[in-house]
């Protein structure tokens, strides 16, 4: 299995471009809010993407451990690193949201 090292970056760029769509384009996708993308659906999509990357990495590692010669060690290691980077990025985004939430909650009314 060949893993493209820039695919995670391309997926992130695609998500950014989806958030910057015009209102008619967003309505055609079924997004409820005309002023911006539905945050919960985008967050779910990002978490599901990280989950699928981790599952792929785990299956490749299991294949290597079981002696499957169709999977190379280098591909498994690349998938493992891609999974690690995707998870770390997700944790950092979560931390920023929690920090922003705390700031908003501490604002005087």
C-alpha positions in Angstrom: 0.0 0.0 0.0 1.4 3.4 -1.0 0.9 6.3 1.4 1.1 9.8 0.1 2.8 11.9 2.8 1.1 15.1 1.7 -2.5 13.7 1.7 -3.1 14.9 5.3 -2.1 18.4 4.3 -4.3 18.2 1.2 -7.2 17.1 3.3 -6.7 20.1 5.7 -6.5 22.5 2.8 -9.8 21.0 1.4 -11.5 21.5 4.7 -10.3 25.1 4.8 -11.6 25.7 1.3 -15.0 24.2 2.3 -15.3 26.7 5.1 -14.6 29.6 2.7 -17.4 28.7 0.2 -20.0 31.2 -0.8 -23.5 31.0 0.6 -25.1 29.4 -2.5 -22.4 26.7 -2.7 -23.0 25.9 1.0 -26.8 25.7 0.5 -26.3 23.2 -2.3 -24.3 21.0 0.2 -27.1 21.1 2.7 -25.3 23.3 5.2 -28.0 25.0 7.4 -26.2 28.3 8.2 -25.6 30.5 5.2 -22.9 32.6 6.9 -20.6 29.7 7.7 -20.2 26.0 7.8 -21.9 23.8 10.4 -19.2 23.4 13.0 -20.4 20.2 14.5 -20.5 18.4 11.2 -17.0 19.6 10.3 -15.6 18.6 13.7 -17.2 15.1 13.3 -15.8 14.8 9.8 -12.3 15.7 11.1 -12.5 13.2 14.1 -13.8 10.5 11.8 -10.9 11.2 9.4 -8.3 10.8 12.2 -10.1 7.6 13.3 -9.8 6.1 9.9 -6.2 7.1 9.6 -5.5 5.3 12.9 -7.4 2.2 11.9 -5.5 2.0 8.7 -2.2 2.3 10.6 -3.2 -0.4 13.1 -4.2 -2.8 10.3 -0.9 -2.2 8.6 1.0 -2.8 11.8 -1.0 -6.0 12.4 -0.3 -7.2 8.9 3.5 -6.7 9.4 3.3 -8.5 12.8 1.5 -11.4 11.2 4.1 -11.7 8.4 2.1 -10.4 5.5 4.6 -9.7 2.7 2.2 -7.5 0.8 2.7 -4.7 3.3 6.2 -3.1 3.5 7.6 -2.0 6.8 8.3 1.5 5.4 4.6 1.9 4.5 3.5 0.8 7.9 6.0 3.2 9.6 4.8 6.1 7.4 1.1 5.2 8.3 2.1 5.1 11.9 3.7 8.6 11.8 0.8 10.0 9.8 -1.6 8.7 12.4 0.5 10.2 15.2 0.7 13.6 13.5 -3.1 13.6 12.8 -3.9 12.7 16.4 -1.5 15.4 17.8 -3.0 18.0 15.5 -6.5 17.0 16.7 -5.4 17.3 20.4 -3.9 20.7 19.8 -7.1 21.9 18.1 -9.1 20.6 21.1 -6.8 22.4 23.5 -7.3 25.7 21.6 -11.0 25.3 21.7 -11.0 24.6 25.4 -8.8 27.6 26.0 -11.1 29.8 24.0 -14.1 28.5 25.8 -12.5 29.3 29.2 -11.7 32.8 28.0 -15.2 33.4 26.9 -16.6 32.0 30.2 -14.3 34.4 32.2 -15.4 37.5 30.3 -17.4 40.0 32.4 -21.0 40.3 31.4 
